[in-house]
Amino acid sequence: MLRLGAIVLNTSDTSRGAAFWSAALGWEAGANPDFLAPVDGGEATHLHLDRSDRTHLDLWVDSAAEQEAEVERLVGLGATRPAWDYPDGADFVVLADPDGTLFCVVDQSA
């Protein structure tokens, strides 16, 4: 099942951003201090602060097979696969919506 897993928010200072957003939302940082989540640890959408990445949505799935199926479904709905330089072992696929807005489909089992 495809779900909104994280909003990646571009920020010039992740420490300052984390302090602001954790106070604003009542969320806390996990093992990665740039990744904020609800205190109750529920399945809610997370906020990931990043200095180098553009603001985008991360859509999460539970397996590589589900990722492949969702990517194909989204392409069928009008998404495209932009040229992308993936790191070795990437757990995500970058897509663009019909307006060109980038988003990722992330395999959470990786």
C-alpha positions as CSV (number, residue, x, y, z in Angstrom):
1,M,0.0,0.0,0.0
2,L,1.5,3.3,-1.1
3,R,1.5,5.9,1.7
4,L,3.0,9.4,2.3
5,G,6.0,8.6,4.4
6,A,8.0,11.8,4.5
7,I,8.1,15.3,3.4
8,V,11.7,16.3,2.6
9,L,12.1,19.9,3.4
10,N,15.1,21.8,2.0
11,T,16.7,24.0,4.7
12,S,19.9,26.0,5.0
13,D,20.4,24.9,8.6
14,T,19.1,21.5,9.6
15,S,19.8,22.1,13.4
16,R,17.8,25.3,13.4
17,G,15.1,23.7,11.2
18,A,14.9,20.7,13.6
19,A,14.6,22.9,16.6
20,F,11.8,24.9,15.0
21,W,9.8,22.0,13.5
22,S,10.1,19.8,16.5
23,A,8.8,22.6,18.7
24,A,6.1,23.6,16.2
25,L,4.8,20.0,15.7
26,G,5.7,18.5,19.1
27,W,7.8,15.9,17.3
28,E,11.2,14.5,18.2
29,A,14.3,13.5,16.3
30,G,15.1,9.8,16.0
31,A,18.6,8.2,15.4
32,N,19.0,10.7,12.6
33,P,18.6,14.2,14.1
34,D,17.4,15.5,10.7
35,F,14.4,13.1,10.6
36,L,11.5,14.2,12.8
37,A,8.6,11.9,13.8
38,P,5.6,12.1,16.1
39,V,6.5,11.3,19.7
40,D,4.0,8.3,19.8
41,G,6.0,6.7,17.0
42,G,2.9,6.1,14.9
43,E,2.6,5.7,11.2
44,A,2.2,9.4,10.6
45,T,4.1,11.2,7.9
46,H,7.6,12.2,8.9
47,L,9.5,15.4,8.2
48,H,13.1,15.0,6.9
49,L,15.3,18.1,6.9
50,D,18.0,18.3,4.2
51,R,20.5,21.0,3.2
52,S,21.2,19.7,-0.3
53,D,17.9,18.1,-1.5
54,R,15.0,19.9,-2.9
55,T,11.6,19.9,-1.2
56,H,9.7,16.8,-2.3
57,L,7.4,13.9,-1.1
58,D,8.7,10.5,-0.2
59,L,6.0,7.8,-0.8
60,W,6.8,4.6,1.2
61,V,6.1,1.0,0.3
62,D,7.0,-2.2,2.2
63,S,8.9,-4.2,-0.4
64,A,10.9,-4.1,-3.6
65,A,8.0,-5.9,-5.4
66,E,5.5,-3.3,-4.2
67,Q,7.8,-0.5,-5.2
68,E,8.1,-1.9,-8.7
69,A,4.3,-2.3,-8.9
70,E,3.6,1.2,-7.6
71,V,6.2,2.8,-9.9
72,E,4.5,1.2,-12.9
73,R,1.0,2.2,-11.6
74,L,2.1,5.8,-11.2
75,V,3.7,5.9,-14.6
76,G,0.4,4.6,-16.0
77,L,-1.3,7.6,-14.3
78,G,1.0,10.0,-16.0
79,A,4.2,10.1,-13.9
80,T,7.6,10.0,-15.8
81,R,11.0,8.6,-14.9
82,P,13.5,11.5,-15.1
83,A,17.1,10.8,-15.8
84,W,18.7,10.4,-12.3
85,D,22.1,9.5,-11.0
86,Y,21.3,6.9,-8.3
87,P,23.8,5.9,-5.6
88,D,24.7,2.2,-5.3
89,G,22.0,0.3,-3.5
90,A,19.4,3.0,-3.8
91,D,16.2,2.2,-2.0
92,F,14.2,4.8,-3.9
93,V,12.9,5.5,-7.4
94,V,12.6,9.2,-8.5
95,L,9.5,10.0,-10.5
96,A,8.0,13.3,-11.8
97,D,4.3,14.1,-11.7
98,P,2.6,15.4,-14.9
99,D,3.8,19.0,-14.0
100,G,7.4,17.9,-13.5
101,T,7.4,17.9,-9.7
102,L,9.8,15.3,-8.4
103,F,8.9,12.7,-5.8
104,C,10.3,9.4,-4.6
105,V,8.9,5.9,-4.1
106,V,11.0,4.4,-1.3
107,D,11.3,0.7,-0.4
108,Q,11.2,0.7,3.4
109,S,12.4,-2.9,3.6
110,A,15.8,-2.0,2.1
